[in-house]
């Protein structure tokens, strides 16, 4: 079996062991970007290596899963590079995002504790070598992206569908104001945001987490809009700015096409290489002003920028 096939088999085995609901052949095909026939071969390879898979009936489909304990330690033990990346990420976020850094550090400690003593001793020098040769550059931003206690309250309220009482300091104001709202989700980026609905306005609003002074969970159920999807809401925009979506087309000239090919401008983007060497990137989103500012500082020759505003759908 070729090396890449071995790697794909192990990757799929981990997926089948970690997904409690199991994966269909279509799921495997989508995750590994392979044809359905190749997905079936990958499933067969996993079964031949690790034994019979659990088969779960799901309507007309079948989900496949490796039962708990089905993978040996050789397939699940972390590498030195993986451990170093986790520790490094925790260090990088410590100054601005201590709440999330604590979770990452806790996870790294639990993984290390679960290793056998010989494995820990074997990995330790390599982990240290990685950490001594890599550093994250400081990026400007709020000193504390979110207070740990505030983030903990918001996450608890989201899981329990509770309303919260917050103190929020608006831009240009020194004193915080009190609000009662329903948390709808969290968006993390260069700045972190809470998406929330107020009792007198169910339309989702963005609140900067670094401006939340305090938060307290109430005993009241949150008034969450039906069918709200935080991922779909975030993908409506370039960065986080929300507005009516536009059909956006960016044509990068030959000089900057290769660099643009390596960039992700939006999760739903499509790219097309043109005969003249240029590259067309297209997607639908709001946040046009932010996108223009981003493209203004593009390294190479400025791209051509086209926007077509969508007409509202008829009710």
N, C-alpha and C positions, 0 to 999 in steps of 0.2 A: 504494500500500500504506500503510495507516495506521501511525502511529508505533509503536504497541504491537506490531503484526505484524512490523515491521522488527526491533524489539528481540528478539522471540521467535525470529525466524529466525537472528539473529546468536548468541543464546544457545545454540540448538540446534546451530548449526555448531560452536561451541566445544566443546560436549559430544561431538559426533561426532568431532572432531579429537583430543580428549584421552583418549578411552576406547579403549584398545587392542583390546578385545574387540568393540567396536561396540554399538549399541543396537537392540533390536527395537522394533516399533511399540508394543507394550505398555509397554516401558520408557519410551519418549517420552511416552506417555499418562500414566503414573504420575508422572514427574518434573515435568511441566508442568501436571498436574491438568486435562487436557483429554480429550475423547472420542477414541475410536480414529480416527474420521473426521477430526477436527481434527489429530490426530497425523500422519496420512497427508498432509494438506495441508501441514503444516509441513515434513515430509521432502521433499515435492515442491518447496517453495519454496527449501529449502537446495540441492537438486540443480540447480534452475534458475539459482541465483546462483553456485554454486561448481563446477558441473560434475558428471559422473556419480559416484555414491557407490560405494565398495566394497561388495559384497554377499557376506556370509559365511553359508554354510549351517550351521544349528544344529538338526539334527533336522528337525522340521516347520516351524521358524521361520527367519526370515532376519534377520541382524544387519546394520546399515548403519554405515558408517564412512567418514570422510574420511581419505585417505591422508596420510602425513607431508608437510608443506610445502603442503598444499592450501589453507590459509587465508592470506590476505594479511596484511601487517603492520598494516593498518588495523583488522583484526578481533581481533588478539591483543595489540596494544600496551597497556600499563597506562595508566590515567588517573591524574591527580595525586591524586585522592581515594583511589584504591586503594593507591598507593604510600605516601601519608601514613598510611593506616590500618595498613599493615604495619609501618612504622617506629614509629608510635605504640604499637602493641601490643608491639613488642620493648622499647621504653622502659618501658612499664608493668610488664612482667614482670621487668625486669632486677634489681630489688632483691631480690625473693623467689624468682625462678625463673631464675637465670642460665643454666642449661643449655638451657632452651627459648628464652630470649632470644637466645642465640648463634645458634641455628638460624634464627630469624626474621631477625636482622640479616644473616646470611650469604645468605639467600634474597633479601632486599632488595638487597644489593650485587650479586648475580648478575643480577637483573632489570635493574638500572641499567646494568650493564656490557654487557648484551646490546642495549641501545637504541643507536640511531644518535646520534652527537654532537649533531645539530640537535634531536632529540627530547629528549635529556637537558637541553639548554639551555632548551627550550621549557617543559618540565615543572617545572624546578627552582624558579622563583619561586612557582608555585601550590602545590607541595608544601610549601615553607617557610611560605607563608601559612596552610595548613591546620595545620601543626605549631605555629604561634605563636598559634593561636586555640583549641586543644583541649588538655585535660590530663586524665589519669586520676586520680581520687581515690584516696588511699591507703586500703586496707582492712586491718583487723587480721588477724594471722595469724603463722605461724612466720617468722622472719627469712629463713631459707633453706628454701624448700619442698622442695628436693632438691639434694644435692650433684651438680654436673655429672658428676664421675667415676663416681658411683654410678649415675646415670641411664644413662650410656653403657654400663656393664657390663650392666645389666638389659636394655636394648634389644638388645644383642648376644646375650645368653643367650636371649632370647625368639625372635630370628630363627633362631638355630642350634639351638634346643631343647636347651639345656644346663642342667645343675644349677648352682647358685651357692652359695658360702659367704659368709655375711653376718655382720656384727656389728650387733646391734640393741639399742637402749636402750629398755626397756619403760617405760610410764608409772609415775612414782613411783620410778624407780631411776636412780642416777647412773652405774653401771657397765654397759657393754654386754655382751650375751651372744652367743655364737657359735651359728649355726644353719646347717644345710644344707637347701636347699629347691629346688623347681622353680618358677620364675616362670610365671604363667599369663596375666598381663596387667597393664596400668596403668590406673588410673582417676584422671582429673584433675578437680579441683573447687576449692572454697574450701580444701580440703586435698587433697593428692595421696596415693594409696594404691597399694601393690603387692598384687596378688592372687596368692597363692602356695599351693602344696601341700607339706606336709612328708612326709618318707619314711615316717613312722609314722602319718600321718593325711592321707589324700588329699582330705579335704573342704577346699574353698577357704577360705583365711584372708585377712583384710585386715591389712596392715602399713603404718603411716604412713611415707611416704618421708622426712619430715624427721627421723625417728628412726633411719634407717639410717646408721650411722657409716661402714661400708665394705662393699664387695661385690667378690667375685672369682669369675670364671667358672672352672668346673672342666672336666675333659676328659670327664666322665661325661654321658651322655644324660639329659635330664630325664624324670621319670616323670609325664607330663601325662595327666590323666584323659581318657578317650575322650569325644568330642562336647562338650567344654567350649567355651562361646561367651562371650567376655568381654562382648560387648554385651548378650546376653540376661541374663547375671549382673548387670550394672549396672542393667538396667531392672527387676529384681525389686524394687527398693527405691525409697523416696523419699529423695533424697540418696544416701548410700552404705551406710547401716545395713542389714544383711542379716538377714532373718527370714522365716518362712513367709508367703507372700503373703495379703493380705486383699482382699476386694472393698470398695473405699472409695467413698463417695458424699458429696460436699460440696455443700451448697445455699447459695449466696451470695444474700443478700437484695438487693432492688432497689438499695439505696444503694451497694452494692459490686459489683454485677454487671458494670458496664462495665469496672472495673479488673481484675476476675477474668478477664474475657474476653481481656484482653491478657497474661495470665500463662500460662506453661507449668509445670504442676505435675508432669507425667510424660509421657514420649514416647508412651505408649499411651493417653492420656486421650481421652475423648469429652465433648462439651459439648452442653447442651440448654437453649435459652431457654424459660422457663416463662411461662404466660399472666399470672401476677401480676407479671412483670418480674424475677423472680429467675432465677438461672442455676445449673444442676446440672452439676457436673464429676465424672466417674466414671473410675476406673482401678483396676487391680489391682497391689498392691505391698506390700512390707514397710516397716519404718521408721516405724511409726505414731507413736511417741513424738516423733520429729523433726518429723513433719508437724503434730502437735498444737502443738508449740512454735512452729512457723512461723506457724500460723494464729492463735495467741494474740496475736501482735503485728500482726495485720492492721489496716490503717488504719481501715477503716469498721466498720460494725456486724458483730459476730461471726457467722460462718457456722454453719449447722447441720452437724453432722458425724455420719455414720453409717458403721459398720464391720460387715461380715459376714465372719467367719472362714471360710475354706474348709475343708471336710471333706477329710481325706486320701483320695487315690484308692485304690481297692481293687486289690491286686496280683493 
